[in-house]
Amino acid sequence: MALFNIFGGRDMADAGDVKRDASDDRWFPGAVGRRSEIMVDVSVKRARQVPVIRDCLKILAESVSGLEFGVFRRVDSTTVERADLHPVARLLEDPNPRQTSFEFLFQLVDDLQAEGDFYAEIIRDGAGNIAELWRLEPSQVIVEELSTREKRFRFSDRWGRERVLLSEEVWHIPLPPMVDDLKGTSPILDDGREAVAVAIALQRYANILFTNDATPPYVFTMESSFANPDSKKNFINAIRKWSTGKNRHQPAALEHGMKPYRMGLTAEEAQFLETRKELWIDLTRIWRVPPHKVGIMDRATFSNIEHQSLEFVTDTLRPILELIERSVRKFLIEDPAHYFEFNVESLLRGDLKSRYEAYAQGRQWGWLSVNDILRAERKNGIGPAGDRYVEPLNMVPVGAGSDQRERDKRSSIENSIAFLRGSVARNGGRPRLELVKDAA
């Protein structure tokens, strides 16, 4: 029988009379997780120790948790107003006595992108309104399906106590695609397991390599043989003491015709650095994070970094934001007239020159006022005068033909002639510029 079952069940099958060695990693791998094809146990905790994975999770969580958000009410088909006093708006601003909105949203996105699921226990007040949200550790939650197709959650807290929570008591956001229509898919434990396993194995190899002073192992050959196993063991221990610790790089002498032979490849021969770099890029693809966001700048230029930053918002963050927004609307607000939304404008803001050029076009063509521009720059308005909108003088209504423009021009000329005639009559035969209100 096989010793390992990589498809689930017991890790160790019937081993028969095989003796287990406590020093053999094959028998005692250590971290509990899901085993990959290269026999590496992958867990979320272990994956976080790979720098590029930690960077990907952190950049996604920080980008979302730092956004402005709010609850809005649709007044009619064209009018929307903020509902800052809505219970859900205040709830997400202050989810529980222990966490701020930044911390709560950071953990929400981190759980989604690492575990594939986010769970929060819903605490209601005496009136039945949601008063608090408390995160549940995803690895400690078991999702069950009832005969009514509702979900039930079994949660084991840090003290080992198990609690059963119903669907109305838990806010659950699964990351699509769904597993058995109950749980989400983990980018680390499911979709990206093999790539993460290679990263863990490569990092482990690097640790062992540099622990041994980046020196590959050697074997020794000799024409004769050792007198007994104890003498062989003593020789190996002596070699180990000579080649490690403070004795590294010290000269030594071999006897009995012994010759050393190196085993394995050096880091350069195995193209160690190039392998790590390509693997890091593969890992960023799991979360669709641009390489420059995690410090990989080899192929980055000023122009493509700006374009990739926009793609990061539209292609990477947008699906995450929509997943959260629609879940809030369906399970927390439960009111078709209100909806929850993040404001990504701060992520799409260009440099100072680009913003001012855009403001100038908006102001020139009449859809931005001075106060609109100041609000976009997070500055105070200048009062009622800043709410005026202007447009070019040569603008005419859509559909107005050349005849209409000619009539408008003729009417303007006739009005100017009439004004001059009136001015001459009022000033003794001499024309004088006057204020419009005086002419009236």
C-alpha positions as CSV (number, residue, x, y, z in Angstrom):
1,M,0.0,0.0,0.0
2,A,1.0,3.6,-0.5
3,L,2.4,5.4,2.5
4,F,0.7,8.7,1.6
5,N,-2.8,9.5,0.4
6,I,-2.7,12.9,-1.3
7,F,-6.4,13.0,-2.0
8,G,-7.5,13.3,1.6
9,G,-8.2,10.9,4.5
10,R,-5.3,9.7,6.6
11,D,-1.9,11.0,5.7
12,M,-0.3,7.7,6.7
13,A,-1.8,4.5,5.4
14,D,-1.0,1.1,6.9
15,A,2.7,1.1,7.4
16,G,2.9,-2.4,8.5
17,D,6.2,-3.2,10.2
18,V,8.0,-0.1,8.8
19,K,9.8,1.6,11.6
20,R,9.2,5.4,11.9
21,D,12.2,7.6,12.4
22,A,11.5,10.8,14.4
23,S,14.3,12.6,12.5
24,D,12.8,11.8,9.1
25,D,10.7,14.6,7.6
26,R,8.9,12.0,5.5
27,W,7.1,10.7,8.6
28,F,6.7,14.0,10.5
29,P,6.3,16.9,8.0
30,G,5.4,19.4,10.7
31,A,2.8,22.0,9.5
32,V,-0.7,20.8,9.0
33,G,-2.0,21.7,5.6
34,R,-2.9,20.3,2.2
35,R,-0.3,18.2,0.5
36,S,0.9,19.1,-2.9
37,E,2.2,16.9,-5.7
38,I,5.8,17.4,-4.6
39,M,4.9,16.2,-1.1
40,V,5.0,19.7,0.5
41,D,2.3,20.6,3.1
42,V,0.8,23.9,2.1
43,S,-1.0,26.0,4.8
44,V,-2.0,29.6,4.8
45,K,0.3,30.3,7.8
46,R,3.3,28.8,6.0
47,A,2.5,30.5,2.7
48,R,2.5,33.9,4.4
49,Q,6.2,33.4,5.2
50,V,7.0,33.6,1.4
51,P,7.6,37.3,1.0
52,V,5.9,37.7,-2.4
53,I,2.7,36.0,-1.1
54,R,2.7,38.2,1.9
55,D,3.1,41.3,-0.3
56,C,0.3,40.3,-2.6
57,L,-2.1,39.7,0.3
58,K,-1.1,43.0,2.0
59,I,-1.3,45.2,-1.1
60,L,-4.9,43.9,-1.8
61,A,-6.0,44.3,1.8
62,E,-4.5,47.8,2.2
63,S,-5.8,49.0,-1.1
64,V,-9.4,48.1,-0.2
65,S,-9.4,49.0,3.5
66,G,-8.0,52.5,2.7
67,L,-10.9,53.4,0.4
68,E,-13.8,55.7,1.3
69,F,-17.2,54.0,1.4
70,G,-20.8,54.8,2.2
71,V,-24.4,53.8,1.9
72,F,-26.5,55.7,-0.7
73,R,-30.2,56.0,-1.4
74,R,-31.8,56.2,-4.8
75,V,-34.2,59.2,-4.8
76,D,-35.3,58.7,-8.4
77,S,-33.8,57.4,-11.6
78,T,-31.3,60.3,-11.8
79,T,-30.8,61.4,-8.2
80,V,-28.7,59.6,-5.5
81,E,-28.0,60.9,-2.1
82,R,-25.7,59.8,0.7
83,A,-27.2,58.1,3.7
84,D,-24.5,58.5,6.3
85,L,-27.0,57.9,9.1
86,H,-28.1,54.5,7.8
87,P,-27.5,51.8,10.4
88,V,-25.2,49.8,8.0
89,A,-23.1,52.8,7.2
90,R,-22.5,53.4,10.9
91,L,-21.9,49.7,11.5
92,L,-19.1,49.4,8.9
93,E,-17.5,52.6,10.2
94,D,-17.5,51.0,13.7
95,P,-18.0,47.3,13.3
96,N,-17.2,46.3,16.9
97,P,-15.6,47.8,20.1
98,R,-12.2,46.2,19.3
99,Q,-11.7,47.1,15.6
100,T,-11.7,50.1,13.4
101,S,-13.2,50.0,9.9
102,F,-9.7,49.8,8.4
103,E,-8.8,46.8,10.5
104,F,-12.1,45.1,9.8
105,L,-12.0,45.6,6.1
106,F,-8.2,44.6,6.0
107,Q,-9.0,41.3,7.6
108,L,-12.0,40.8,5.4
109,V,-10.0,41.1,2.2
110,D,-7.1,39.1,3.6
111,D,-9.4,36.2,4.6
112,L,-11.0,36.2,1.1
113,Q,-7.7,36.2,-0.8
114,A,-5.9,33.7,1.5
115,E,-8.6,31.3,2.9
116,G,-11.3,31.9,0.2
117,D,-14.0,32.7,2.8
118,F,-14.8,35.5,5.2
119,Y,-17.1,34.9,8.2
120,A,-18.4,37.4,10.7
121,E,-20.8,36.7,13.5
122,I,-23.8,39.1,13.5
123,I,-24.8,40.6,16.9
124,R,-28.2,42.3,17.0
125,D,-29.7,44.7,19.4
126,G,-33.1,44.5,21.1
127,A,-34.8,46.0,18.1
128,G,-33.4,43.3,15.7
129,N,-30.9,45.7,14.0
130,I,-27.3,44.6,13.4
131,A,-25.2,46.2,16.2
132,E,-21.8,44.5,15.8
133,L,-19.8,42.3,13.5
134,W,-17.2,39.9,14.9
135,R,-14.8,38.1,12.6
136,L,-14.6,34.2,12.8
137,E,-11.4,32.4,12.0
138,P,-12.1,30.7,8.6
139,S,-10.0,27.6,9.4
140,Q,-12.2,27.0,12.5
141,V,-15.5,27.2,10.7
142,I,-17.4,24.1,9.2
143,V,-20.2,25.0,6.8
144,E,-23.1,22.5,6.6
145,E,-26.2,22.6,4.4
146,L,-29.6,21.9,5.9
147,S,-32.6,20.2,4.1
148,T,-34.0,23.7,3.6
149,R,-30.8,24.7,1.6
150,E,-29.9,27.1,4.4
151,K,-26.4,27.1,5.7
152,R,-25.4,26.3,9.2
153,F,-22.0,27.1,10.7
154,R,-20.0,25.1,13.3
155,F,-17.3,27.3,14.9
156,S,-14.6,26.3,17.4
157,D,-13.2,29.2,19.3
158,R,-9.6,29.6,20.6
159,W,-10.6,27.8,23.9
160,G,-11.9,24.8,22.0
161,R,-15.6,25.5,22.6
162,E,-17.9,24.7,19.7
163,R,-20.9,26.8,18.8
164,V,-23.5,26.3,16.1
165,L,-24.7,29.4,14.3
166,L,-27.5,29.7,11.8
167,S,-27.4,31.6,8.5
168,E,-29.0,34.8,9.9
169,E,-26.3,34.9,12.6
170,V,-23.3,34.8,10.3
171,W,-22.2,37.1,7.4
172,H,-20.5,34.8,5.0
173,I,-18.7,36.0,1.9
174,P,-17.3,33.1,-0.3
175,L,-14.7,33.7,-3.0
176,P,-16.0,32.3,-6.3
177,P,-15.9,29.7,-7.7
178,M,-17.8,27.9,-5.0
179,V,-17.0,24.4,-3.6
180,D,-20.2,22.3,-3.3
181,D,-22.1,25.6,-3.4
182,L,-21.1,26.2,0.3
183,K,-17.6,27.5,0.6
184,G,-15.3,29.6,-1.5
185,T,-12.1,28.6,-3.3
186,S,-8.8,29.5,-1.6
187,P,-6.1,30.9,-3.9
188,I,-3.5,29.4,-1.6
189,L,-4.9,26.0,-0.7
190,D,-6.8,25.2,-3.9
191,D,-6.0,27.1,-7.1
192,G,-2.4,28.1,-6.3
193,R,-1.4,25.2,-4.2
194,E,1.2,23.7,-6.5
195,A,2.9,27.1,-7.1
196,V,2.9,27.9,-3.4
197,A,4.3,24.5,-2.7
198,V,7.2,25.1,-5.0
199,A,7.8,28.5,-3.4
200,I,7.9,26.9,0.0
201,A,10.2,24.1,-1.2
202,L,12.5,26.7,-2.8
203,Q,12.6,28.8,0.3
204,R,13.3,25.7,2.4
205,Y,16.1,24.7,0.1
206,A,17.6,28.2,0.3
207,N,17.5,28.1,4.1
208,I,19.3,24.8,4.2
209,L,21.8,25.9,1.6
210,F,22.9,29.0,3.5
211,T,22.7,27.2,6.8
212,N,25.5,25.0,5.4
213,D,27.4,28.1,4.3
214,A,26.1,27.6,0.7
215,T,28.4,24.5,0.4
216,P,26.9,21.4,-1.3
217,P,27.2,18.1,0.5
218,Y,30.1,15.8,-0.1
219,V,30.7,12.0,0.0
220,F,34.0,10.3,0.6
221,T,35.3,7.3,-1.2
222,M,38.0,5.0,-0.1
223,E,39.6,1.7,-1.4
224,S,39.2,-0.1,1.9
225,S,36.3,-0.1,4.4
226,F,35.7,0.8,8.0
227,A,36.3,-1.8,10.6
228,N,32.8,-1.5,12.1
229,P,29.7,0.8,12.0
230,D,31.0,2.7,15.1
231,S,34.2,3.7,13.3
232,K,32.2,4.9,10.3
233,K,29.9,6.9,12.5
234,N,32.9,8.5,14.4
235,F,34.5,9.5,11.0
236,I,31.2,11.2,9.9
237,N,30.9,13.0,13.2
238,A,34.5,14.2,12.9
239,I,33.9,15.5,9.3
240,R,30.8,17.3,10.5
241,K,32.7,19.0,13.4
242,W,35.5,20.0,11.0
243,S,33.2,21.5,8.3
244,T,30.7,23.3,10.5
245,G,30.6,26.1,13.2
246,K,33.8,27.9,13.8
247,N,35.8,25.3,11.9
248,R,34.4,26.2,8.6
249,H,37.0,26.9,5.9
250,Q,39.7,25.3,8.0
251,P,42.2,22.9,6.2
252,A,41.9,19.2,6.8
253,A,43.8,16.0,5.8
254,L,42.2,12.8,4.5
255,E,43.7,9.4,5.2
256,H,43.4,5.9,3.8
257,G,43.2,7.1,0.2
258,M,39.9,9.0,0.7
259,K,38.7,11.3,-2.0
260,P,35.8,13.8,-1.7
261,Y,33.1,14.1,-4.3
262,R,30.6,16.9,-4.4
263,M,26.9,16.0,-4.5
264,G,24.2,18.2,-6.0
265,L,24.4,21.5,-7.9
266,T,25.5,24.9,-6.7
267,A,23.1,27.8,-6.7
268,E,24.6,29.2,-9.9
269,E,24.5,25.9,-11.7
270,A,20.8,25.4,-10.7
271,Q,20.1,29.0,-11.8
272,F,18.7,29.6,-8.3
273,L,18.0,33.3,-8.5
274,E,16.4,33.1,-11.9
275,T,14.1,30.3,-10.7
276,R,13.0,32.3,-7.7
277,K,12.3,35.4,-9.8
278,E,10.2,33.5,-12.3
279,L,8.3,31.8,-9.5
280,W,7.6,35.1,-7.9
281,I,6.0,36.4,-11.1
282,D,3.9,33.2,-11.3
283,L,2.7,33.8,-7.7
284,T,1.6,37.4,-8.5
285,R,-0.5,36.0,-11.3
286,I,-2.6,34.1,-8.8
287,W,-3.9,37.4,-7.4
288,R,-3.5,39.4,-10.6
289,V,-1.1,41.8,-8.8
290,P,1.2,43.8,-11.1
291,P,4.9,42.7,-10.4
292,H,6.0,46.3,-9.6
293,K,3.5,46.3,-6.7
294,V,5.6,43.7,-4.9
295,G,9.0,45.1,-5.9
296,I,9.7,43.2,-9.1
297,M,10.9,46.1,-11.3
298,D,12.9,44.2,-14.0
299,R,10.5,44.9,-16.8
300,A,8.9,48.1,-15.5
301,T,9.0,51.5,-17.2
302,F,7.4,54.7,-16.3
303,S,4.7,54.4,-18.9
304,N,3.7,50.8,-18.3
305,I,3.7,51.2,-14.5
306,E,1.1,53.9,-14.8
307,H,-1.0,51.7,-17.2
308,Q,-0.6,48.7,-14.9
309,S,-1.7,50.7,-11.9
310,L,-5.0,51.5,-13.7
311,E,-5.4,47.9,-14.6
312,F,-4.8,47.0,-11.0
313,V,-7.9,49.0,-10.1
314,T,-10.1,47.9,-13.0
315,D,-9.1,44.3,-13.3
316,T,-7.9,43.3,-9.8
317,L,-9.7,45.4,-7.2
318,R,-13.0,45.9,-9.0
319,P,-14.2,42.3,-8.7
320,I,-13.2,42.2,-5.0
321,L,-15.1,45.5,-4.4
322,E,-18.2,44.4,-6.2
323,L,-18.2,41.1,-4.3
324,I,-18.2,42.9,-1.0
325,E,-20.7,45.6,-2.1
326,R,-23.3,43.1,-3.3
327,S,-22.9,41.0,-0.2
328,V,-23.4,44.0,2.0
329,R,-26.5,45.0,0.0
330,K,-28.0,41.5,0.1
331,F,-27.2,40.3,3.6
332,L,-26.8,43.5,5.7
333,I,-28.9,46.3,4.2
334,E,-31.8,44.2,2.8
335,D,-33.4,47.3,1.3
336,P,-33.7,47.8,-2.5
337,A,-33.7,51.6,-2.1
338,H,-30.2,51.7,-0.5
339,Y,-26.9,50.3,-1.6
340,F,-23.3,50.2,-0.4
341,E,-20.4,51.4,-2.5
342,F,-16.6,52.0,-2.3
343,N,-15.1,55.2,-3.8
344,V,-12.1,54.3,-6.0
345,E,-11.5,57.8,-7.2
346,S,-8.5,58.2,-5.0
347,L,-6.8,55.2,-6.7
348,L,-7.5,56.6,-10.2
349,R,-6.1,60.1,-9.5
350,G,-3.3,61.0,-11.8
351,D,-0.4,63.3,-11.2
352,L,-0.9,67.0,-10.5
353,K,-0.5,68.1,-14.2
354,S,-3.0,65.5,-15.5
355,R,-5.6,66.3,-12.9
356,Y,-5.4,70.0,-13.6
357,E,-5.7,69.5,-17.3
358,A,-8.8,67.3,-16.7
359,Y,-10.3,70.0,-14.4
360,A,-9.7,72.6,-17.1
361,Q,-11.6,70.7,-19.7
362,G,-14.5,70.0,-17.3
363,R,-14.6,73.7,-16.3
364,Q,-14.4,74.9,-19.9
365,W,-17.1,72.7,-21.2
366,G,-19.5,73.3,-18.4
367,W,-19.8,70.1,-16.3
368,L,-17.5,71.2,-13.5
369,S,-17.8,74.3,-11.3
370,V,-15.0,75.8,-9.1
371,N,-16.5,74.3,-6.0
372,D,-16.7,70.9,-7.8
373,I,-13.0,71.0,-8.5
374,L,-12.1,72.1,-5.0
375,R,-14.2,69.3,-3.5
376,A,-12.3,66.8,-5.8
377,E,-9.0,68.1,-4.4
378,R,-10.3,67.9,-0.8
379,K,-10.4,71.7,-0.3
380,N,-13.0,74.1,0.9
381,G,-15.2,75.9,-1.6
382,I,-15.3,79.6,-2.3
383,G,-19.0,80.1,-1.6
384,P,-22.0,80.6,-3.9
385,A,-19.9,82.1,-6.6
386,G,-18.1,78.8,-7.0
387,D,-21.2,77.0,-7.9
388,R,-21.6,78.8,-11.3
389,Y,-21.1,76.8,-14.4
390,V,-19.8,78.3,-17.7
391,E,-19.8,77.2,-21.3
392,P,-18.2,78.5,-24.5
393,L,-20.1,81.4,-26.2
394,N,-20.1,79.6,-29.6
395,M,-22.1,76.7,-28.2
396,V,-25.6,76.3,-29.7
397,P,-28.3,73.7,-29.0
398,V,-27.9,70.3,-30.7
399,G,-29.7,70.2,-34.1
400,A,-29.6,73.9,-34.7
401,G,-28.8,74.3,-38.4
402,S,-27.1,77.2,-40.3
403,D,-30.4,79.1,-40.6
404,Q,-30.8,79.1,-36.9
405,R,-27.2,80.2,-36.3
406,E,-27.7,83.0,-38.9
407,R,-30.9,84.2,-37.2
408,D,-29.1,84.2,-33.8
409,K,-26.3,86.2,-35.3
410,R,-28.6,88.7,-37.0
411,S,-30.6,89.1,-33.7
412,S,-27.4,89.8,-31.8
413,I,-26.4,92.5,-34.3
414,E,-29.8,94.1,-34.2
415,N,-29.7,94.2,-30.4
416,S,-26.3,95.9,-30.5
417,I,-27.5,98.5,-33.0
418,A,-30.6,99.2,-30.9
419,F,-28.4,99.7,-27.8
420,L,-26.1,102.2,-29.6
421,R,-29.1,104.2,-30.9
422,G,-30.6,104.4,-27.4
423,S,-27.2,105.5,-26.0
424,V,-26.9,108.3,-28.6
425,A,-30.4,109.5,-27.8
426,R,-29.7,109.6,-24.1
427,N,-26.4,111.3,-24.4
428,G,-27.0,114.2,-26.7
429,G,-26.0,112.6,-29.9
430,R,-22.8,111.1,-28.5
431,P,-22.7,107.3,-27.9
432,R,-21.3,106.1,-24.5
433,L,-20.8,102.6,-23.1
434,E,-23.3,102.0,-20.4
435,L,-24.1,99.2,-18.0
436,V,-26.7,96.8,-19.1
437,K,-28.9,97.5,-16.1
438,D,-28.8,101.3,-17.1
439,A,-29.7,100.5,-20.6
440,A,-32.7,98.5,-19.4
